[in-house]
């Protein structure tokens, strides 16, 4: 692994650790920004000869995170709808 590839691997690991710390600290909005950075960073994984299994593992977790994020957004919208209905009573 050359120096550039090592820097890339270190950056992926750093972003993964940062996202982990934010998520386990319930800082979802900040974690979302880091997950976006990590996702964009992983687009270079093949060019950097990053281990395919590691890249796929990260991608899977990112995909799950954003699926859950969309579900939470939809639930919030439904809650607002309930609020509008309640105001009609």
C-alpha positions as CSV (number, residue, x, y, z in Angstrom):
1,X,0.0,0.0,0.0
2,X,1.5,3.3,-1.0
3,X,1.4,6.5,1.0
4,X,-1.7,7.9,-0.8
5,X,-3.6,4.7,-0.3
6,X,-2.7,4.7,3.4
7,X,-3.9,8.2,3.8
8,X,-7.1,7.3,2.1
9,X,-7.6,4.2,4.4
10,X,-6.8,6.4,7.5
11,X,-9.4,9.0,6.4
12,X,-12.1,6.3,5.9
13,X,-11.4,4.9,9.3
14,X,-11.4,8.4,10.9
15,X,-14.7,9.3,9.3
16,X,-16.2,5.9,10.4
17,X,-15.0,6.5,14.0
18,X,-16.4,10.0,14.0
19,X,-19.8,8.9,12.8
20,X,-19.8,6.1,15.4
21,X,-19.1,8.6,18.2
22,X,-21.7,11.0,17.0
23,X,-24.4,8.3,16.6
24,X,-23.7,6.7,20.0
25,X,-23.9,10.3,21.5
26,X,-27.3,10.8,19.9
27,X,-26.0,13.6,17.7
28,X,-27.9,12.5,14.6
29,X,-27.8,15.7,12.6
30,X,-24.0,16.0,12.9
31,X,-23.7,12.2,12.2
32,X,-25.7,12.7,9.0
33,X,-23.1,15.2,7.7
34,X,-20.2,12.8,8.5
35,X,-22.1,9.9,6.9
36,X,-22.5,11.9,3.7
37,X,-18.7,12.7,3.7
38,X,-17.9,9.0,4.3
39,X,-20.3,8.0,1.5
40,X,-18.6,10.5,-0.9
41,X,-15.2,9.4,0.2
42,X,-16.0,5.7,-0.5
43,X,-16.7,6.5,-4.2
44,X,-12.9,6.4,-4.6
45,X,-12.5,3.0,-2.9
46,X,-11.8,1.1,-6.1
47,X,-9.2,3.6,-7.3
48,X,-7.4,3.4,-4.0
49,X,-7.4,-0.4,-3.9
50,X,-9.4,-0.2,-0.6
51,X,-10.5,-3.7,0.5
52,X,-13.7,-4.5,-1.2
53,X,-15.3,-6.1,1.8
54,X,-14.5,-3.1,4.0
55,X,-16.0,-0.7,1.5
56,X,-19.1,-2.8,1.1
57,X,-19.5,-3.0,4.9
58,X,-19.3,0.7,5.2
59,X,-21.7,1.2,2.2
60,X,-24.2,-1.2,3.8
61,X,-24.2,0.7,7.1
62,X,-24.5,4.0,5.4
63,X,-27.5,2.8,3.3
64,X,-29.2,1.5,6.5
65,X,-28.5,4.8,8.3
66,X,-30.1,6.8,5.5
67,X,-33.1,4.4,5.2
68,X,-33.7,4.9,8.9
69,X,-33.3,8.7,8.5
70,X,-36.0,8.7,5.8
71,X,-38.3,6.6,8.0
72,X,-37.9,9.1,10.9
73,X,-38.6,12.0,8.5
74,X,-41.8,10.3,7.3
75,X,-42.9,9.6,10.9
76,X,-42.3,13.3,11.8
77,X,-44.5,14.3,8.8
78,X,-47.2,11.9,10.0
79,X,-47.0,13.4,13.5
80,X,-47.5,16.9,12.0
81,X,-50.5,15.6,10.2
82,X,-52.0,14.4,13.4
83,X,-51.3,17.8,14.9
84,X,-53.3,19.4,12.1
85,X,-56.2,17.0,12.6
86,X,-56.2,17.7,16.4
87,X,-56.5,21.4,15.7
88,X,-59.7,20.7,13.8
89,X,-61.5,19.4,16.9
